[in-house]
Amino acid sequence: MRRKTTLENAIGNVHEISQNNYDEIIPVRDMTFECLERINITGQSFGVLPSAQRLLANRLRVPHSYLSRCPYQLQAENLNYWIEQERKNRETLFCRFSGNQLRAVFTERYTAIDHMEILTKMLEFGFDSSGEVHLSLDSEMMVLKVPEYGRLFSLSEKDKIVPGISISNSEVGILALSISAYYFRCICSNGMIAETSVDARYKHISRRVMDEFPLVLENVVNQSRHGQDRFQISMQTPVSNPISTIETFARQFSLTQNEAEVVKQAYYLEQGATMFHVINSFTRAAQEPGLSASDAYRLETTGGRILAMVK
């Protein structure tokens, strides 16, 4: 789900997608695999969502790419052997469920910071529940972007940028809780998540972020005001071969071949021989309907990282 909505509706969407979620501490001895996609826990069979599959593969040190190609019986043999080895090192795992599906597995060092808690903090901080937000939400992550139209600036007579903030979080280990600057280009609805000197990224091993949340938000809002100069410089920076430059950045920031192709196709929608047009290709590609929330996030943050390099 990626759409423009209100903070109140975003809270409703998060509540709906989260209503069957729950957590349990599970003894490792009570876990056995039927295959990569199904696990038995204390005698009950659960589906294993892709997010949990990746976490389990990493935890048990078996490449997920290898497991996913194996027949079911071989998947079970590999996973059950390694879960038996895991029992020698720890007694329990922190498991996150959605109904009858396992969505994530962590050690007990993991500290749960869920989307709803973050949204509640935003209301406490003073965000308007009826205010506009740009929401990307699926079973693996939430990206909530809040434009501040009162701080709009112009790149040209018709091309206007709205600064704001971006709050990104995953409940299943895709990324840390991140608070960054956000820029929304009105003419094409492109969004960019940009680096600032006060960006905050908190791994889910501490609740310190909940105490620091108001201060971090205030600092990022203030820093996002300084993005106008970089946009102007990017428009004045010539690029002799934009497609080659896009390919170079795609490799530098470890985009997949498919993602790089989406970016190149986005370039042809608004061609130009400046760094601004290169950056715009990444942020425009993030609007591709088939992308997941994490794929769109990666493209928007790549655009922001390239902008930060402009001098």
VENVENMO-V128418 format. One record per backbone hydrogen bond with DSSP energy under -0.5 kcal/mol. NH is the residue of the N-H (numbers start at 1). CO is the residue of the C=O. If there is no record, write none. Layout:
BEGIN
nh->(NH;NH)
co->(CO;CO)
END
This chain:
BEGIN
nh->(3;5;7;8;10;11;12;13;14;15;16;17;18;19;19;21;22;24;26;26;28;30;31;32;32;34;34;35;38;39;40;41;41;42;44;46;47;48;49;49;52;53;54;55;56;57;58;59;60;61;61;62;67;68;69;69;70;70;75;76;77;78;79;80;81;82;83;84;85;86;87;88;89;90;93;94;95;95;96;97;98;99;101;102;103;103;104;106;110;111;112;118;119;120;121;122;123;124;125;126;126;127;131;133;134;135;135;136;137;138;142;143;144;145;145;146;147;148;149;151;152;153;155;156;160;161;162;163;164;165;166;167;168;169;170;172;177;178;179;180;181;182;183;184;185;185;186;186;188;189;190;192;193;194;194;199;200;202;203;205;206;210;211;211;212;213;216;217;218;219;220;221;222;223;224;225;226;227;228;231;232;233;234;235;236;236;237;238;239;245;246;247;248;249;250;251;252;253;254;255;260;261;262;263;264;265;266;267;268;269;270;270;275;275;276;278;279;280;281;282;282;283;284;285;286;287;288;291;296;297;298;299;300;301;302;303;304;305;306;307;308;309;309;310;310)
co->(135;133;131;129;6;7;8;9;10;11;12;13;14;15;16;18;97;95;24;93;91;27;28;30;40;35;38;38;35;46;32;39;44;30;41;39;100;37;47;102;49;49;50;51;52;53;54;55;56;57;58;57;63;64;65;66;66;67;71;72;73;74;75;76;77;78;79;80;81;82;83;85;86;86;26;106;24;93;104;22;101;20;98;47;96;101;96;94;107;204;110;114;115;116;117;118;119;120;121;122;123;122;128;5;145;3;133;143;1;141;169;136;167;134;143;165;145;163;147;148;149;161;159;159;158;153;184;161;182;146;180;144;178;142;175;140;202;168;200;166;194;164;192;162;183;190;160;184;185;185;185;183;300;181;192;196;179;177;201;203;203;207;207;208;208;209;212;213;214;215;216;217;218;219;220;222;223;224;225;227;228;229;230;231;232;233;234;236;273;241;242;243;244;245;246;247;248;249;251;250;256;257;258;259;260;261;262;263;264;266;266;267;234;237;234;274;275;276;277;278;279;279;280;281;282;284;285;288;292;293;294;295;296;297;298;299;300;301;302;303;304;305;306;306;307)
END
